[in-house]
Amino acid sequence: MIAARLPRMVLLLLLVFTVGMAAGLSAAPGTSVTGETKMADSMSNSETLFNGLLEMANGDTSKLEELQRRLLDPAVLDVLDSEADYETEMPEDLYVAGLIQALMDRGDAPAQKVLSQLTLAPVWADQDARIELLVQALATVRPATPDAIVFWDKYSQPEDGFANLTIDACTANGSAPAIDLVGRKLIDSKHSVEERSGWLYSSVVPHRNDETLLAMLDALMGSPVDAEIKSVIVDVIFDHRPEEWYSIHTQVFPPPRSELSAESAAIVLRLADRLLQSDTLTDQQREAVVASKKQIEDMLEEQS
Amino acid sequence: MAKTLEEKIRITYIAVAVKNPGYVWGKKNWSFSAHANYANKFFDFGGNTKFPVKKKHAFDLPKKSFSIEIDVTGQRSVKIGFEATLHALGTKIGMGKVEHTLRAPFKQIFGRIDTVKNFSVWMNVELLVRGRSGVHNPNEFFASRDTHGGKIMTTVSGARVARWVEVCPVKPVPNATRKWPVRPLLPPGTAPAYENGAGLTSITPTDTLNVVTNPAVVPKLSRADADFASCAKFHVTYARPKSLDLEKLRWEVHSLGGGRAEFHGGNTGEDVYLRGTRNGQILLEAKLEGARVASIRATVMEIKKIKCRFTIVNGPKGSTTLAGPKDIVKHLAVANRILRQAGIWFVLDTDKTVSDGAKPTKIPGIFRVQVRRGITRNISLAGFPKATQLNYRENLMNFVYIHSCAPLATGGRILGAATDFPASRAGGTISDNGTPSSSWIPPTGLPPDATAKTNRMKLLGRRQRAGHPKLFAMYITNACGKPASEAGMFTYGNTIAHEIGHVLNLRHRNLDMKNKGVETSGHDGIKHPPQENLMHANNPASQAQDIDLLQVKAIHRSPLLR
């Protein structure tokens, strides 16, 4: 059994050593390949490898290119987080998540390029956790790149386990291409009404002041999208009923109306007038629309 | 009496419970530093060890590193502090610190200190008498203060000039503040107190049924069924001075509106065991030399058995639950030991009916169902999850294990959620006006505190998906951790118990429950106890364990218990 593991251990040590050297670090001292200490060594190797890669993530462009090369290497990914780690840990608790976080925090063009390149790599799609991390990380790349849109589109299919994260990332991104994708998904009847309503309640509510998002929702109200979806759009723009919409632990809150820009306010007021002239609102919705309209008008008057 | 003794104390930080591990991606480790300082002397201890942390998990600190002995001879006060640091992404992030001043005469302390957001730490201050520590002979000198301005000789226990005993219904007992609990002013020089208010740092499936002490419910048991593992256990949580001979305590049970209970194994000493004999409220009083020194109110009732079934909802490889049927049996056993204090106990339903493609496991009442990834992984924060509708049976409790819920906007993931339940038969609120007040909500009604008032608790309204009026359901996620580890079992069990509370219409019980400065709708309107109630929104299992009389009333008005 130990003999069968030896080639992998040699590869592992080599990887740690080379990554460590490339990052200006030395290999972990006292590394052992005995069966008794394998687990501890494996953990320590992951950490050493991570530290080396993290230094690259914070380095100059050449270091970032090296990091990209490493992150596209399946052997490196396997050392960073084991198969067991992928099964037992939440994606954001993996070592690889730390590297993605570092790239997100860095936020410059070279770092964003690395993130984009990872979306194209088949090896990254081998683990659901890595897909999840990339889906969320791309929210920081503004405006969303065509590669990001293709990636997000791929990972927002009915009940695929990623769509909730993808729509959340798109609304957080807020750029026109990302919001356009959200609009397309909201009218896509391949997704159940429940799934699409869920996106509106959980991903749209925290961004309901955003002009691009409001403009897209306003346009949807004039489209042939399902009446149920239109009704939820009215709810999420004009109302907030946390106990009805969420479980007690998952409540999502909208930003204060006071942070609404003049452009966003204009969209909301225009939509409110149209809705109040229609006969599509329930009594509860009509009340909410009237209250929101008054609140915004009072706010604008105060500002003027 | 003019002899001067060396005066030493030992400060030990014992364990840490993590509320928020730090919402940054990657491996998260914490290190801790502790300090003590006085008279320009500064002592650092704790070391550089890093500890892997997980939300709502507690762990012990190595005593060797987190303990320090200091000579406080002649000092009036010592400042002590404990600080946590998150190590992630090659940087350090402060996770908060707690600081306290110990004042002379120094007292033995065992207590828990909470930071608002991120962690709690348990600490111990021991008095060292000529190089020995631990519980002392109450008449032994702790220190002479002769040479430093006074003629007072303090002993460990002090003279028996007054006495005060408490049997607190909240476990763990909340930290005392200036306002709670109201205690009489004892004469200067009264020796320190004996305290036994710690909560449980772990509950295992093999613990005795009555592992949660000072419960709100005394189970109605036949004489044959009553033993030291099944009867409700009540004990003193605080006594001052500590030299009081608690073995002389004599306990009595009084009926309040019909309740009756009998002692099992005697009615004297620091702790007693009760078996209920007739439903209704009782008042348990402790007397010392004929005088009432403490009391606690409880409700006698049969433990209500509630049928339940579990369905493990697995997606494709990589999107499966960590827990299997054998783990679930253990999680349920832990949850039941927490919930027994409320007079309820869940039993696996043996009905074999399945739906939605579910298959029975070897354990009756536990099923598996295979689904698409999106039904079990990153499920929506909004609406009603499909998972909790799978394979359910009407009018019993349906537990569903899934992979995960989508991350919260604030970071992190929830451990579980109650998703489907009807409104309480009690309506929107429930009240109690007994004495002592439920959970000793101030005023407690225990002299010298003022008369107890009516306490009104808000209940959670119905949350039901269309077309399923008899569905009671909740889900539990992999975010609870490793299901077979002791810490994991405690977290899974505590999460189940907490979410059951919601299914039974309980809201959150916190000191503070705000989002961006606005009180959220999830609060039950009562701010006591601040940290220790099972329904606290964020606290870990080692801290949030208690269920009070008000909540018991509400629980038993749920349609699930009809």
Interface residues (C-beta under 8 A of the other chain):
Chain A: E47 F50 N51 L54 E55 N58 Y86 E87 T88 M90 E92 D93 L94 Y95 A97 G98 L99 I100 Q101 A102 D105 Q127 D128 A129 E132 L133 Q136 P158 E159 D160 G161 F162 A163 N164 L165 D168 E194 E195 S197 G198 W199 L200 Y201 S202 P206 P242 E243 E244 W245 Y246 S247 I248 H249 T250 Q251 V252 F253 P256
Chain B: V24 W25 G26 K27 K28 A88 L89 G90 G315 G318 S319 T320 L322 R372 R373 G374 I375 T376 R377 N378 I379 S380 L381 A382 G383 F384 K386 S404 C405 A406 P407 L408 A409 R413 I414 G416 A417 A418 T419 L460 G461 R463 N478 A479 K482 H502 R507 H508 N515 K516 T520 S521 G522 A537
